């Protein structure tokens, strides 16, 4: 580890399994999961320009996006501890010239940047409405899982303010909220362009949805082939192996 980057108590350094990237994590706060990796591979990103990752957590999506683009990447996280972990992970990977981590409320971030400042936006928001689910979990987990710091509509509105006309917004979420997502996107002039369902096994119901929209786009959506995560022997499918370990980059736009 770099002598300048220190781990706090109960933190660990995990291997991201690609391009020698590592990330700081802790069991005390919400760690990234498969949905973030899938979002980073699915999102349509420009080869250069400016990209924004909202709800960045410990910064996994910006780190992974550096393997797909030369664009400058900002990440916004409201939780101070997670934002600090993200900054130290960026520093450890020596990517401070490519990634900037900003601590703050995504609903107000346009006040710093202005409207339409980004060519592409990625977002892995909390999946559950405020007041639902387990209310006894620690605040870090609660804020990551529940819409405590903004509703789905507010988050989509923030994406719309921050992306330029024609720019792309990519989101990972639960299929059960697909209609809400599409309604919110269209309300805020983000037209869905690509949708992909993620299934744990062949024949199982989808448990994730990946959706990409274009600001001020014309109505036309493509339903991508389903992504199957596991074989029935509980091994990753060939596509998942490429997503995690290879150079497979679906969604890259030249």
N, C-alpha and C positions, 0 to 999 in steps of 0.2 A: 504493500500500500504506500501511496505517496506520503512522505513525512509530514506534509502540510495538512493533510486531511485526517482527522481523528474520528474514531467511532465513539459514540456515547455509550454508557452502560446499557445493556440489553439490545444493542444494535449488532447487526451482522452484515457482511458483504456478500451478496449473491451474484453468481455468474449469469448473465443474460444469454449465454450460449451462442452469441453471434458477434463477430467483429471485436472480440476481446473486451466487450463492454461489461461493466459491473454496476451494481446498484445497492445502496444502503437501505436495509429494511429492519423492522423490529416487530416482534409479536405484540407489542403494546399499542401499535397503531395499525391501520388498515394497510395490508400489503397488496401489491398488484396481483392480478390473476389473469387467466387466459383471455378474458374479454379485452384487456388493454393491448395484449399482443396482437390479437385479431384486428382490432381497430387500426393499429399502426401499420399493418400489412394491407388492409382493405382500402384505406383512405386514398383518394385521388390527391396527389401532391405535385406541385410544380417543381421543375428541376432547380429553380432558384426563386428568389423573392422572399416573402415573409409568411410564416406559418404560426398559428396560435393554437396551443393546446389548453383547453379549459378543464377545470377539475383535475389538474395535473397530478395531484397526489405527491408521490415521491419521485415524479419525473420520468417514469418509465416510457411513456409515449414519445416525448421529445428525444430521449436517448435513442430509441429504436428508429425514429424517423431520420436521424443523421446517417443511417445506412442506406437511405433511399433518395436523399436530396441534398443539395448544397445550400438550400434556403436557410435564412436565419429563423430560429424558432424561439418563441416566447411561451412560457408555461405559467398559468395563473392558478394559485392555490390559496384558499382562505385560511387553512389551518397552519399556524406558525411553525409547529413542529415538523409537519410534512414538508413545508416549503424549505425549511432549513436542511432537512435530509436531502431534498432534491438538489439544492445548491451544492451541497458537499459531494453528491454523486456526480454532478456535472464537473466539479473541480477535479475529482479523482480521475475521471475519464479524459481530462484535459480538453474539454469541449466548451470552455467559457467563451471562446470566440464565436461559437455557433448557437449556444443556448443561453437564454436569460430567464431566470425564475423570478416571478413577481408575486409577492404576497398581497392578497387583496380580494375584494368581492367582485366576481365576474360581471355582476349586474351593473357595476359602476366603472368598469375598466375602460369603456369608451371615453370617459372623461379625461383619461390620460393620453389615449392614443388618437382620438378622433374617430369618426365613422369611416368604415370601409378601408381600414388600414392593412388588412391581411388578404393574401391571395387564397388561403385555405385555412380552415379551422377543424380541429378534431375535438371531440368531447365524449367523455365516459362519465355521465352524470350519475347521481344516486338513483337507484331504480324504484324506490318505494316512496309513496307520498308521506308527508309528515304525519305523525300520529299513528302509523301502521306498524305492525311487527313488534319485535322485542324492544321494549322501552327501557330495559334494565342494562343494556350493554354500555360500555364506556363511551365517552363523548366522541372520541376519534372514530370508532366504528359507527356510531349513530349518524354522525355527519357524513360519512362516506356512503352509507346505505339509504338514508332518508333525506327527503327534500327539505331539510331544516333551513338551509341558506338560499332558498329559491325554488320555486315550482318549475316543473317542466316547461311551462309556457314562458316563464321569465328567462330560463336558460336559452331557449330557442330564440327569444327576442334579442338576447345579448349576442348570440351568434350572428343574427341578421344585421345588427348594428355594426359589428366589427369586421364582417367580410365585405369585400368589394363586389360591385355588380359583376356577375359572371363567375365569381369565386365559389369554391366548394366548401360545404360543411358536412363532415362525416361524424356519425354518432353510432355507438353501440348501446343496446338497451334490451329490455324484455319484450318478447313478441306480444305479450298480453296487453301492452300499451301502444301497439303499433298505430292504432287509429288515432289516439291522442297525439302521437308524434307527428303523423302526417297532417292532421288538422292544425296543429300549432305551426308547423313549418309553412304551410300554405298561407296561414293568417299573416305570417311575418315575411312573406314573399320569398320563401325558400322552397323551390320546386323539387320534389324527390326525383332523382335520376337513376339511382341504382339501389336495389334492395337484395340482401342475401340473408337467408335463414341459416342458422347454425344448429345442427342436431347432434346430440351426444352419440347416438348410434344410428345406423341405417334402420329405418322403420320407427324410430322414436320421434315424439313431438319436438319441434324446435324449442330450445331454451335460451337462445340469443337471436337478436336481429341486428344486422349491420345496414345502415341506411345513409346514402349520400345525396345531398341536395345542392342545387345551384341557385345562387341569388339572382332573382328576376328571370329565372329560366322558363322556357316554354314547357307546357305539360307533355311529358313523355317519360315513362319509367321503364327500366329494364329489370326483370327478375333474374338474378344470377343463379347458376346451379347451386344446389344446397351444399353446404360444407359439413361433412361428417367428421366428427372428432376422433372417435374410437372405433376400432374393429370389435367384433363380438368377443375377441380374446383379450380385450382391454388394453390393446396396444394402440398407439397413435396411427391414424391412417397415413398413407404416403403423402397426401397434401399437407397434413398437419406436421409431419416430420420436416417437410421443406419449409413451412412457415417458421418453425422454431429453429431449425438448424441450417437451412440452406439459404439460397439467394432468391427464392421465389418471391416475387413482388407484385401480386395482383393489384390493379388499381393505379399503377404509376402512369402518369400522363406526361408525354413528351412536350 
